Amino acid sequence: MPKEKPLPLDVAIIGGGPAGIAACLELSKSSNLHMALFEGDTQLGGMPRSCHVFFGMRDQRRIYTGPAYARKLNRLIRKTAAEIHTSSRVLDVIPGDPGKPHHINVLSPQGLRSYESRFLLLATGCFESSRSTRHIPGTRPAGILTTGTLQDLVNLRRLKPGKRALIIGSEHVALSSVLTLRRAGASIAGIVEKDQQLQTYPWVAGAIGRIFNFPVFKNTSVKAILGNKRVKAVELVKQADQESMQVECDTVIITGKFRPDSSLIDNTAIAQDPSTLGPVVDMNLMTSVLNIFAAGNLLRGADMHDLCALEGKLAAHSILTHLRSGRNHLEQSIRISAESPIRYVVPQKIEPSQIRKRLFSKLFPWPAIQVERTLLNPVIEAWSGNNKIWQRFYRKLMANTRIPLPIEKFDWDGVDSKNGVILKAKETYN
């Protein structure tokens, strides 16, 4: 590691996507802090740089294409006094003792440098699970891509990924893959979903399937990817009767199942949520280490970009609040967790005294949960030990979508702080 004295900062922001940039912009408006933003890529903007439309509605109050939204954020942040370091990969985060600065080591075109900062904001985003992570069997030919790689090839490099593609997974991002493939001139062999319910809006998937003339295979799993040098086909199995079929294609797009890009908190004092694999945070987005905050898709995996930007703003306000108060200790809080089929709850630490009745919670749903699969007629319950402190019935909960959690309606007087709160879900099938 660098032998030179660490360069001092007030705030170091790691990640140049919507959350990190929004936090930097908010801090720049409200303070004269010495800030630096570090982004490993050559350009700012994050995932929207290679995406389609409907960006910026809730944070910029107008709709952009993904590339235009990224350019807008880049223009705004370049007008601030913050140091912008692109092509700068943060190698590790070294939390300091309470009241002491935190350290990061950064590899950039200028070499290896060390920084010390009073506050850190982690906003490193997320990535899709790979084929190997999903244990998809078969050969390993060319032509197997994630959505992110597909969008990079088509939208940034102007390359054609293949002639005919099969899309595995039915989250919202699968529909984005359809549009990207059609833009590149490739045909669609179908969308494959192993569950009985799609993980996106069925009427949208059905309409797009009719427009572009491809089937949607529900309750179907991938048995094997076939091909030597290049994908030739995919063998599918209908789970209802175990009937096999082959779908000819030369490209396979593996979509969804996003997870936080959280390697920087591995082997540190920053607590990690076993469900999300991202950091545990409180209602101010502070992690388990004083003055280290986190925002955006690092907290949960993929979510709407503008909600990530709003979280970046929330983190900025929290940093300013802690700065003004001079607080040098963590607040007492109640831990909240979830059981399957609820995938996560964020934040994972609740301070009942900070709970306020929220207006427009669907526009900025915080706190929130996400379910692993689409649930029909479920009931969500909150328990603390043997006390049920809240329940609510829903007609349908869409998988992989942020769902507002009305914690202001919980019976917090019935909560045992040692037991915390556990969220449970079950389908009633009525």
Buried (B, 14 or more C-beta within 10 A) or exposed (E): EEEEEBBEBBBBBBBBBBBBBBBBBBBBEEBEBBBBBBBBBEBBBBBBBBBBEBBBBBBBEEEBBBBBBBBBBBEBBEEBEBBBBBBBBBEBBBBBEEEEBBBBBBBBEEEEBBBBBBBBBBBBBBBBBEBEEBEBEBEEBEBBBBBBBBBBBBBEEEEEBBEBBBBBBBBBBBBBBBBBBBEBEBBBBBBBBBBEBBBBEBEEBEEBBEEEEBEBBBEBBBBBBBBEEEBBBBBBBBBEEEEEEEBEBBBBBBBBBBBBBBEBBEEBBBBBBEBBBBBBBBBBBBBBBBBBBBBBBBBBBBBBBBBBBBBBBBBBBBBBEBBEEEEEEBEEBBBBBBEEBBBBBBBBBBBBEEBEEBEEBEEBBBBBBBBBBBBBBBBBBBBBBEBEBBEEEBEEBBBBBBBBBBBEBBEBEBBEEEBBBBBBBEBEEE
